[in-house]
Amino acid sequence: MFKVNFADKPKPKEPLYPESEHKLFVGNLSWSVTSESLTQAFQEYGNVVGARVLYDGETGKSRGYGFVCYSTRAEMETALESLNGMELEGRAMRVSLAEGKRS
């Protein structure tokens, strides 16, 4: 017989990928862009803490946008200035500051 101990408090929800407060929204992505290729494109401009492309849960297809987080504000701003409008895999990316969670 197995005994399962349930914690009184639920664990805090783990983010799906590492995040920081220095977060960029990246839109107009080519369907072929992956979280890995997004990381590679953005790490030229600083230390990428985490990057991910969002996918549709039902179809598994890219939603055409994602997020990139940097370790510092300066790196984030450099990437924003350098990469907005740049092409990645054939499409011009739209890079902007990600809207913070409003409480």
SVG drawing of the C-alpha trace seen along z (x, -y; Angstrom):
<svg xmlns="http://www.w3.org/2000/svg" viewBox="-7 -52 34 54">
<polyline fill="none" stroke="black" stroke-width="0.4" points="0.0,0.0 1.3,-3.5 0.9,-6.4 0.9,-9.8 1.7,-12.9 0.0,-16.0 1.5,-19.4 -0.8,-21.8 0.1,-24.6 0.2,-24.2 3.6,-24.8 4.0,-28.2 3.5,-27.7 6.8,-27.3 7.2,-29.5 7.4,-27.6 10.8,-29.1 13.2,-31.4 11.9,-34.9 13.3,-38.3 11.7,-41.7 13.6,-42.8 11.2,-41.2 10.6,-41.8 7.6,-40.9 8.6,-39.6 5.9,-39.5 5.5,-38.8 7.7,-35.7 8.1,-33.3 6.3,-29.9 9.7,-28.2 11.2,-30.2 11.7,-28.1 12.6,-29.1 16.2,-28.0 16.5,-30.2 14.9,-33.1 17.5,-32.7 20.4,-32.6 19.1,-35.8 18.8,-37.7 21.9,-36.5 24.2,-38.6 22.9,-41.6 23.2,-40.3 22.7,-37.5 19.3,-35.9 17.8,-34.5 15.0,-32.8 13.2,-32.9 10.2,-31.1 7.9,-31.0 4.2,-30.5 2.4,-27.6 -1.3,-26.9 -2.3,-24.1 -4.6,-22.4 -2.7,-22.5 0.9,-22.7 1.6,-25.5 3.5,-28.6 1.3,-31.6 3.9,-33.9 5.1,-35.6 7.2,-35.0 9.1,-36.6 12.7,-37.1 14.1,-38.0 17.5,-39.6 19.4,-39.8 19.8,-43.6 17.7,-46.6 20.7,-47.8 20.9,-44.5 17.1,-44.5 17.2,-48.1 20.1,-47.4 18.3,-44.4 15.0,-46.4 16.8,-49.1 18.9,-46.7 16.4,-44.0 13.0,-45.8 12.3,-45.5 15.2,-43.1 14.5,-39.9 14.6,-36.5 14.0,-33.6 12.4,-35.8 10.1,-38.0 10.7,-41.4 10.3,-41.1 8.3,-43.5 10.1,-43.9 8.6,-45.9 8.6,-46.0 6.4,-43.3 3.6,-44.6 4.1,-43.9 1.6,-42.0 -0.8,-44.5 -2.1,-43.7"/>
</svg>
